[in-house]
Structure formats: C-alpha cells, structure tokens
C-alpha cells in the first residue's frame, strides 16, 4: 500500500491478488502462501468490521491462489496500453480482465458470442462481490475498452457500446472533504509541536504542508528549495498523481524540517527514519495520530488524510483562491479542489455577493450618465457570463448547466458582434 500510495478507503479486492503475485511471495511454498493469505484476510475482516473498508473481504475466502493466467488476447490489449500507463496500472488491468475471463468460463460463455443479457449478469456479479461504486465503475470501463478493442479486431460479433451502455456505469459517490474544527486543529497542532516523537513531528509537517501520507514517507533528506528572494519551499516527491510540486514554507515549518534533518544519520536518503534507522511506514503515523488525538473533541474517525483536508480548508477560509489551493495540493483538475468550496461557504459566499454588488454598482454608475441611456448588449453578455462563473463556485449542483449556458452566451456574443455599430 505504501509503494502504491493507497489508503484503506481505496483498497479493492483485486489488490489482494496484486500482493500475492509479487515475486517475493510467489517464491514461497503453497502452504506458507495459504497461511499468509488467511492472516491477511483476518486482518481485512477486522478492518471491515471497524468500517475502514468499502468491500466485504470474506468473499475472498472462496478464492484460490492458483488462478488461471491472464488470457492471451487480454495480454495483447494491455501491451498496447503499457506505452502510456504505469506498470502497476497495467498489472491491475490484467487482474481485472483475468477475473472477467474466469467469470465467463464459469458461466460457459463464449467471448465472440457475448450478448447484452450476459453482460447484465456480470454487472450483478460485480455487485455481489462487494465492490463499491468506484471499483465497479473502473471494472466496467476497462472491460468496455477491452470489448471495443476486440470488436475492432474482429473478435467480437456485437459492438461494445451496445453491450455496455453509458447508463450502466454506477454513479460515483461525491464525498465532501472532512476537515476538523478550528478549535480541535489548534489543540492538535499544539500537541504535535510539543511532542518529541518523530512520527508526530512528521504529522505536524503533514498538517502544515498538505502532504499525503505516501508523500510524507517518501520525503528525501534534501527536500528544501529556495528562490532568488530567499523564500523556502518544500519539494514534494512523486506521489499519487505522479507529479512533483513545491509548497511554500513558513518559518516554523522550515525550522521543523531542519530539526528533522538533524535527527538520525547524516548520510541517508529519507528525511524521516524509524528509531531502528529504517524508512518509516504509514501505520506508525496512524498510531501516533490516534495517540495525539486522545481527549480532543473530533467529529468522526480521525485519519491522516484529514490533516490534508484541514490544511486546504484553512487556506480557503483565509482568502486563498481555488487555483492556488489546487496547485498546492497537486490536483490535476480544479473539479477536485472545488469540493472544498462546499464546506467554505463563508468565504465563497462573501466573494459571490461582492461580485453581485460590483455588477449592480457598475450599472447604476452607467445609468447616471447620458451615454448609458442606450444599453451595451456586449457588456451585458460579458457580465452575465462572469456572474454564471461565480455561480459555479457557489453551487456545484448546477455546474454542468452553467457551463452549457456560458457556451451559449459566447455564441450569441459572436453572432451579435457584426450587428453592433462601429465606434469612431
């Protein structure tokens, strides 16, 4: 999980297969592999009972360690994706297509004759396996791409888009970020700052920079960069979205990093090491966070990722723009960062109503002059489009409709421009 930058909430059943396909595990005898698998499933069942997993791992008790290999056609399909995808992604695709092939074999389905009714039964089977909406959606989209490739190659009688329709994709739940309250945040930061535990000091660094837990573990010893003005930045390594970024550092956070650099061996690769001198593991941070949160009134279960949510929310409430927060968090799309707007209504609402007031004031000023007796349609269209953009940030539920309306206004503006009188 640490190597793949996975959180418990992202764990899916096929990740267990990925683990036991590792060369170091496959070299073990079958009896030992069965023992390790049983111990792992017992742990996953305990996590499921605690509400930390989105699927029921008891279904994996029926699985076998000796599975069929990935079909040859699926291997050819995945080899074409290997140019642009990570090796780990291609490997997970292979497991999903292998499970799809095993299901068809158990149902005695001939791949070239695959029809809609059989695909619908596969949808029901996916849900019965305990996969969440995101996991089912990923599996369905992958199989649809695979069937499209087979149809183009003449290996399938029916088009893939007739077998799998857009309405078959389960709706992904939209979870809101879960920052902790400002009072709990202040108490937790004070405890972490006063602690001598290197794991809790790492958690404080995570809170002050918005790092993911995998990025915190992978921080290198030489992780500070400076610009020509003397400002210091934290160089965040390649993480979940496979990108690097620089995060500005204030004086206390910079001092904390210097303190962590002095702990342990001077010649080492990683910033944070365990007391034994090894690279730290994510589980130690979770234990340290649970100990630091004892006695603090925190709504819901506290996780390390909530520190990242709290970091982003505090910046937005302080007046930072969504684009700036998006860059600090390392998001590829502003849609991900826009989720924070739903929980910072004070800041977003203030900006929204200030924009409406500015628009109204502008028109009142124009109406006071003789030249404003004749309205300017082009300016009105431009102001209306800007108002709609502000509405998107205020109400995410109408985002798609607002985008379509903005495009329509742009077309009207283009068609209206030749009809406007030329200004001398």
Helices and strands as residue ranges (DSSP letters): G 8-10, H 13-20, H 23-26, H 30-49, G 57-62, H 72-81, H 87-106, G 111-113, H 116-128, H 133-152, H 160-163, G 166-168, H 182-194, H 198-209, H 213-217, E 224-226, E 232-236, E 245-248, H 251-262, H 282-292, H 305-317, H 322-329, H 334-338, G 339-343, H 345-367, G 370-373, H 377-394, G 396-398, H 399-417
